[in-house]
Amino acid sequence: MHDHSTRYSLLGPVEVVRDGTALALGPRQRRVLLIRLLIEDGRPVSLAQLCQDLWQGSQPTGAVSSVRAHISRLRSVLEPVPRNRSTLLVNGPAGYALKVPDEARDTTRFEMSVARARQSMRRGQLDVARKEIDDALGLWRGEALGETAEHAFAARETARLNTARQDATELQATILIKQGDLEQAIGVAENLTAGAPLREASWALLMCALYGAGRSVEALRQYERFRTFLAQELGLDPSPGLSNLHTAILRHDTQVLGELCGL
């Protein structure tokens, strides 16, 4: 049985905390191995695949022995009570698997909090939604899967988590706008557009927040910034939805702005 007081964190440098104390996970290669097993959600990974993923095709002669040694050390850290057979970091015909409950992972808790925030916002429970989204984003301590930036095996999960973070931050900005906390919404949206300048939804949120704060001229200027950038980078025009928002701001069309921005 897994110790439910243990928490596994991947939204930043990998971390395992038991009863409020961070465990000593050892050298970088061992932490990368832990991440490799964690992102499989309990599915086994063969020893050969672990070697390939950790060394990315340039395996040293002792790669197999090294992985086995790291597995042994991880077991001793993650399962402090000696057992005849591990129930956490298990080994079978298909390889090694790390059996961690979903609720012990910060990635799962993040996604669950975001889902609750969306549901609360749809119900009009904005204070509840804001707390949930703040809690979700507060789980991030840095770049997702921090130690694996140069490892191909982590690319898909890293991209998925980064997109989920962007979605969640846009939700945070939306909630702030609906609550009328427009200056904070502007700050959140400005960070979003700086981090992902081709993401149209973030620019729409920035325009909405600026207009709501009485800065319609600046909102229009942001549209032009995005339109120019999009044309230069991709040779495209903004979508009809963003163009409609631009027109509504020009005309001070409160009905359309209410529909598009929730103002």
C-alpha positions as CSV (number, residue, x, y, z in Angstrom):
1,M,0.0,0.0,0.0
2,H,1.3,3.4,-1.0
3,D,1.9,6.0,1.7
4,H,-0.8,8.6,1.0
5,S,1.2,11.3,2.8
6,T,3.7,11.2,0.0
7,R,3.3,13.7,-2.8
8,Y,5.0,13.7,-6.3
9,S,5.6,17.0,-8.0
10,L,6.4,17.4,-11.7
11,L,5.3,21.0,-12.3
12,G,8.8,22.2,-11.8
13,P,11.9,20.3,-10.8
14,V,10.9,16.8,-9.8
15,E,10.2,16.6,-6.0
16,V,8.8,14.0,-3.7
17,V,7.6,15.2,-0.3
18,R,6.6,12.9,2.6
19,D,5.0,14.4,5.7
20,G,6.2,17.9,4.7
21,T,9.8,16.9,4.1
22,A,11.4,16.7,0.6
23,L,13.1,13.4,0.0
24,A,16.7,13.2,-1.2
25,L,16.3,11.8,-4.7
26,G,19.9,11.7,-5.6
27,P,21.8,12.7,-8.7
28,R,20.2,14.2,-11.9
29,Q,20.1,10.9,-13.8
30,R,18.1,9.3,-11.0
31,R,15.7,12.1,-11.0
32,V,15.2,11.9,-14.8
33,L,14.6,8.2,-14.4
34,L,11.9,8.9,-11.8
35,I,10.2,11.4,-14.1
36,R,10.4,8.8,-16.9
37,L,8.5,6.3,-14.8
38,L,6.0,8.9,-13.4
39,I,4.8,10.1,-16.7
40,E,3.8,6.6,-17.7
41,D,1.0,6.6,-15.1
42,G,1.8,3.1,-13.8
43,R,2.5,1.5,-17.2
44,P,5.7,-0.6,-17.3
45,V,8.8,0.6,-19.2
46,S,11.4,-2.0,-20.4
47,L,14.9,-1.8,-19.2
48,A,16.1,-1.4,-22.8
49,Q,13.7,1.6,-23.3
50,L,14.8,3.2,-20.0
51,C,18.5,3.0,-21.1
52,Q,17.6,4.4,-24.5
53,D,15.6,7.3,-23.1
54,L,18.1,8.3,-20.4
55,W,21.1,8.3,-22.6
56,Q,19.3,9.1,-25.9
57,G,21.2,6.6,-28.1
58,S,24.7,7.2,-26.6
59,Q,24.6,4.6,-23.9
60,P,27.7,3.9,-21.8
61,T,28.8,0.3,-21.4
62,G,27.4,0.1,-17.9
63,A,24.0,1.6,-18.7
64,V,21.9,-1.4,-17.6
65,S,23.8,-1.8,-14.3
66,S,23.4,2.0,-13.8
67,V,19.6,1.9,-14.3
68,R,19.3,-1.1,-12.0
69,A,21.3,0.7,-9.3
70,H,19.2,3.8,-9.6
71,I,16.0,1.7,-9.3
72,S,17.3,0.1,-6.2
73,R,18.2,3.5,-4.6
74,L,14.8,5.0,-5.6
75,R,13.0,2.0,-3.9
76,S,14.9,2.6,-0.7
77,V,14.0,6.3,-0.7
78,L,10.4,6.0,-1.8
79,E,9.6,2.9,0.4
80,P,11.2,3.6,3.7
81,V,9.8,0.4,5.3
82,P,11.6,-2.6,3.9
83,R,9.4,-5.2,2.1
84,N,10.0,-8.6,0.6
85,R,8.6,-7.4,-2.7
86,S,8.1,-3.7,-3.7
87,T,4.5,-2.6,-4.2
88,L,5.4,0.8,-5.5
89,L,8.3,0.5,-7.9
90,V,7.6,-2.9,-9.4
91,N,9.4,-5.1,-11.9
92,G,7.7,-7.5,-14.2
93,P,8.1,-9.2,-17.6
94,A,7.3,-5.9,-19.4
95,G,9.7,-3.8,-17.3
96,Y,9.6,-1.4,-14.4
97,A,6.5,0.5,-13.3
98,L,5.9,3.1,-10.6
99,K,2.5,2.6,-9.0
100,V,1.6,6.0,-7.7
101,P,-2.0,7.0,-6.9
102,D,-3.4,9.7,-9.2
103,E,-4.2,12.0,-6.3
104,A,-0.5,11.9,-5.2
105,R,0.6,13.7,-8.3
106,D,0.6,17.5,-8.6
107,T,-0.3,17.1,-12.3
108,T,-3.6,15.4,-11.4
109,R,-4.4,17.8,-8.7
110,F,-3.8,20.7,-11.1
111,E,-6.1,19.3,-13.7
112,M,-8.8,18.5,-11.2
113,S,-8.7,22.1,-9.8
114,V,-8.9,23.6,-13.3
115,A,-11.9,21.4,-14.0
116,R,-13.6,22.5,-10.8
117,A,-12.8,26.1,-11.6
118,R,-14.5,25.8,-15.0
119,Q,-17.5,24.2,-13.5
120,S,-17.8,26.8,-10.8
121,M,-17.5,29.6,-13.4
122,R,-20.3,28.1,-15.5
123,R,-22.5,28.1,-12.4
124,G,-21.7,31.7,-11.7
125,Q,-19.7,30.9,-8.5
126,L,-16.9,33.2,-9.3
127,D,-15.3,33.4,-5.9
128,V,-15.1,29.6,-5.8
129,A,-13.8,29.5,-9.4
130,R,-11.1,32.0,-8.6
131,K,-9.9,30.1,-5.5
132,E,-9.7,26.9,-7.5
133,I,-7.8,28.4,-10.4
134,D,-5.4,30.2,-8.1
135,D,-4.8,27.0,-6.2
136,A,-4.2,25.1,-9.5
137,L,-1.7,27.6,-10.9
138,G,0.0,27.8,-7.5
139,L,1.1,24.2,-7.9
140,W,3.6,25.3,-10.6
141,R,7.1,25.8,-9.3
142,G,8.9,26.2,-12.6
143,E,9.0,24.5,-16.0
144,A,7.1,21.3,-16.3
145,L,9.3,18.2,-15.9
146,G,12.2,20.5,-15.2
147,E,15.2,18.2,-15.4
148,T,14.1,16.6,-18.8
149,A,14.3,19.7,-21.1
150,E,16.8,17.9,-23.3
151,H,15.1,14.5,-23.3
152,A,13.0,13.5,-26.3
153,F,10.8,11.1,-24.2
154,A,9.4,14.1,-22.2
155,A,8.6,16.4,-25.1
156,R,5.0,15.4,-25.6
157,E,4.0,15.5,-21.9
158,T,5.9,18.8,-21.4
159,A,4.0,20.3,-24.4
160,R,0.7,19.0,-23.0
161,L,1.3,20.4,-19.5
162,N,2.4,23.8,-20.9
163,T,-0.7,24.0,-23.0
164,A,-2.8,23.1,-20.0
165,R,-1.1,25.9,-18.0
166,Q,-1.8,28.4,-20.7
167,D,-5.5,27.3,-20.8
168,A,-5.7,27.6,-17.1
169,T,-4.1,31.1,-17.0
170,E,-6.6,32.2,-19.7
171,L,-9.3,30.9,-17.5
172,Q,-7.9,32.9,-14.6
173,A,-8.0,36.1,-16.7
174,T,-11.5,35.3,-17.7
175,I,-12.6,34.9,-14.1
176,L,-10.9,38.2,-13.1
177,I,-12.7,40.0,-15.9
178,K,-16.0,38.7,-14.9
179,Q,-15.3,39.7,-11.3
180,G,-14.3,43.2,-12.4
181,D,-10.8,42.9,-11.2
182,L,-9.6,44.4,-14.4
183,E,-6.1,45.7,-13.5
184,Q,-5.1,42.2,-12.3
185,A,-6.7,40.7,-15.4
186,I,-4.6,43.0,-17.6
187,G,-1.4,41.9,-15.9
188,V,-2.3,38.2,-16.4
189,A,-3.2,38.8,-20.0
190,E,-0.1,40.8,-20.8
191,N,2.0,37.9,-19.5
192,L,0.1,35.5,-21.6
193,T,0.6,37.4,-24.8
194,A,4.3,37.9,-24.1
195,G,4.7,34.1,-23.5
196,A,2.6,33.0,-26.5
197,P,2.3,35.9,-28.9
198,L,0.5,33.8,-31.6
199,R,-2.3,32.7,-29.2
200,E,-5.3,34.7,-30.2
201,A,-7.4,33.9,-27.2
202,S,-4.9,35.6,-24.9
203,W,-5.0,38.8,-27.0
204,A,-8.8,38.8,-26.9
205,L,-8.6,38.6,-23.1
206,L,-6.2,41.5,-23.0
207,M,-8.4,43.6,-25.3
208,C,-11.4,42.8,-23.1
209,A,-9.7,43.7,-19.9
210,L,-8.3,46.9,-21.3
211,Y,-11.7,48.0,-22.6
212,G,-13.3,47.1,-19.3
213,A,-10.8,49.3,-17.5
214,G,-11.7,52.3,-19.7
215,R,-8.6,52.0,-21.9
216,S,-10.3,51.4,-25.2
217,V,-7.6,53.2,-27.3
218,E,-5.0,50.8,-25.9
219,A,-7.3,47.8,-26.5
220,L,-7.5,48.8,-30.2
221,R,-3.7,49.3,-30.3
222,Q,-3.2,45.7,-29.0
223,Y,-5.4,44.4,-31.8
224,E,-3.2,46.2,-34.3
225,R,-0.1,44.8,-32.6
226,F,-1.4,41.3,-32.9
227,R,-2.7,41.8,-36.5
228,T,0.7,43.0,-37.6
229,F,2.6,40.2,-35.8
230,L,0.3,37.5,-37.2
231,A,0.8,38.9,-40.7
232,Q,4.6,39.0,-40.4
233,E,5.0,35.6,-38.8
234,L,2.3,33.5,-40.6
235,G,0.9,35.7,-43.3
236,L,-2.6,35.4,-41.8
237,D,-5.3,37.8,-40.6
238,P,-7.0,37.6,-37.2
239,S,-10.1,35.3,-37.0
240,P,-13.6,36.7,-37.5
241,G,-14.1,36.4,-33.7
242,L,-11.3,38.7,-32.9
243,S,-12.2,41.1,-35.7
244,N,-15.8,41.2,-34.3
245,L,-14.3,42.1,-30.9
246,H,-12.2,44.9,-32.5
247,T,-15.3,46.3,-34.2
248,A,-17.3,46.1,-31.0
249,I,-14.7,48.1,-29.1
250,L,-14.6,50.7,-31.9
251,R,-18.3,51.1,-31.7
252,H,-18.6,50.7,-27.9
253,D,-21.1,48.1,-28.6
254,T,-21.9,47.0,-25.1
255,Q,-24.2,44.2,-26.1
256,V,-21.5,42.4,-28.2
257,L,-18.8,43.2,-25.7
258,G,-21.0,41.6,-23.0
259,E,-21.3,38.5,-25.1
260,L,-17.6,38.3,-26.0
261,C,-16.0,39.5,-22.8
262,G,-18.6,39.0,-20.1
263,L,-18.3,42.7,-19.2
